[in-house]
């Protein structure tokens, strides 16, 4: 998919096996580098990976604090698990963070997936199809609460009755919806319907190309211009070989991606944010003239 969108780079920190002070340092460093436009945390209650024990900071309260301590960079959760919170509660949370940040929230949301988190807290983990249908309704609920003085919604899973949510987000009509997930039968249909940005992660490049084309097809089915949905890619930054990471992103740029999330796992070495800007963002922006047109 050809695009004339500008290239946009950002960072993501996993708030696990680390500290508030360390994450704040990363975000403040990114906030001071104009080439980096967005910063992300994740939405989990326990560390991911081989070592699930240890500290893991909660994503949305962490994001609110980061929004208060930064001035320029856009902030978001990549991505919120819809199953963890009622969407009306999440709508109020998102509007609050957008107020705190003076209009810098990118609203990331997905269906939810982590089995152990659901099991240990007694949170229902519905069958995959139901999770996707719930995500669809949740996006409707949140959009209504962000745009209507009084919202009503009679869905299969969620209901609103003369519901208010004030204040509204600073951004009008609402913060960009960033949807994560790439299930081709159901999830990409929800992406086509609701997303301003589609984030692709943890799958091979060829799958991005194939699923991006499927997303285009679903957009055509609902008469939506697929270019309205920015294509985003999350890539684990290879701290030992940033040139390799840069080459990976170059391929995605050729396939139409313009929004890049450079994911850093802890520990976070001093100066790494500057290296990501200098060794990845700067060369690619120079090569492509800041856009792929």
SULDALIN-V721867 format. One record per pair of residues at least 12 apart in sequence whose C-alpha atoms are under 8 Angstrom apart, sorted by the first residue. I is the first residue (numbers start at 1). J is the second residue. If there is no record, write none. Layout:
# SULDALIN-V721867
i = (I/I)
j = (J/J)
This chain:
# SULDALIN-V721867
i = (1/1/1/1/2/2/2/2/3/3/3/3/4/4/4/5/5/5/5/5/6/6/6/6/7/7/7/7/7/7/7/8/8/8/8/8/8/9/9/9/9/9/9/9/9/9/10/10/10/10/10/10/10/10/11/11/11/11/11/11/11/11/11/11/12/12/12/12/12/12/12/12/13/13/13/13/13/13/13/13/13/14/14/14/14/14/14/15/15/15/15/15/15/16/16/16/16/16/16/16/16/17/17/17/17/17/17/18/18/18/18/20/22/24/24/26/26/27/27/27/28/28/29/29/30/30/30/31/31/31/31/33/33/35/35/35/36/36/36/37/37/37/38/38/38/38/39/39/39/39/40/40/40/40/41/41/41/41/41/42/42/42/42/42/43/43/43/43/43/43/43/43/44/44/44/44/45/45/45/46/59/60/60/63/63/63/63/64/64/67/67/67/67/68/68/70/71/72/73/74/74/74/75/75/75/76/76/76/76/77/77/77/77/78/78/78/79/79/79/79/79/79/80/80/80/80/81/81/81/81/81/82/82/82/82/82/82/82/83/83/83/83/83/83/84/84/87/87/87/87/88/88/88/90/91/91/91/91/92/92/94/94/95/95/95/95/95/96/96/98/98/98/98/99/99/102/103/103/103/103/104/104/105/105/106/106/106/106/107/107/107/107/108/108/108/108/109/109/109/109/110/110/110/110/111/111/111/111/111/112/113/129/132/132/132/134/134/135/136/136/137/137/137/138/139/141/141/141/143/145/145/145/145/146/146/146/146/146/147/147/147/149/149/150/150/150/150/151/151/176/176/176/177/177/177/177/178/178/178/178/178/179/179/179/179/179/179/179/180/180/180/180/181/181/181/181/182/182/184/184/188/188/188/189/189/189/191/192/192/192/192/192/192/192/193/193/195/196/196/196/197/197/197/197/198/198/198/198/199/199/199/199/200/200/200/200/201/201/201/202/202/205/205/209/230/230/230/231/231/231/231/232/232/232/232/232/233/233/233/233/233/234/234/234/234/235/235/235/235/236/236/236/236/237/237/237/239/242/242/242/243/243/245/246/246/246/250/253/254/256/258/258/262)
j = (212/213/255/256/255/256/292/293/227/256/292/293/291/292/293/230/258/291/292/293/258/290/291/292/258/259/260/285/290/291/292/35/36/37/258/259/260/35/36/37/38/259/260/261/262/281/36/37/38/39/40/260/261/262/30/36/38/39/40/261/262/263/264/273/39/40/41/42/261/262/263/264/26/39/40/41/42/263/264/265/266/41/42/263/264/265/266/41/42/56/57/58/59/46/47/48/54/55/56/57/266/47/54/55/56/266/267/55/56/266/267/57/268/66/69/268/273/39/66/70/69/70/273/274/73/273/274/70/71/72/73/274/277/277/281/282/73/277/281/72/73/74/73/74/75/76/73/74/75/76/75/76/77/78/59/63/76/77/78/59/77/78/79/80/58/59/60/77/78/79/80/81/56/58/59/117/57/58/117/117/77/77/93/75/76/77/97/97/100/97/100/101/104/100/101/101/101/104/104/104/105/106/104/105/106/105/106/107/108/106/107/108/109/108/109/180/108/109/110/178/179/180/108/109/110/112/109/110/111/112/113/109/110/111/112/134/135/138/111/112/123/124/125/131/112/123/138/139/141/142/141/142/145/142/142/145/146/165/165/166/107/169/146/167/168/169/170/167/169/169/170/171/175/169/170/170/169/170/171/175/171/175/175/176/175/176/177/178/175/176/177/178/177/178/179/180/177/178/179/180/135/179/180/181/131/132/134/135/181/131/125/186/186/187/190/157/158/190/190/194/155/157/158/158/194/153/158/160/174/163/164/165/168/165/168/169/173/174/168/173/174/164/165/162/163/164/165/163/164/195/196/197/194/195/196/197/195/196/197/198/199/191/194/195/196/197/198/199/198/199/200/201/198/199/200/201/200/211/211/214/214/215/218/215/218/219/215/215/216/218/219/224/226/229/219/222/229/228/229/230/229/230/231/232/229/230/231/232/231/232/233/234/231/232/233/234/233/234/235/234/235/251/252/255/257/258/259/256/257/258/259/257/258/259/260/261/252/257/259/260/261/260/261/262/263/260/261/262/263/262/263/264/265/262/263/264/272/276/279/280/279/280/280/279/280/284/284/292/292/292/291/292/276)
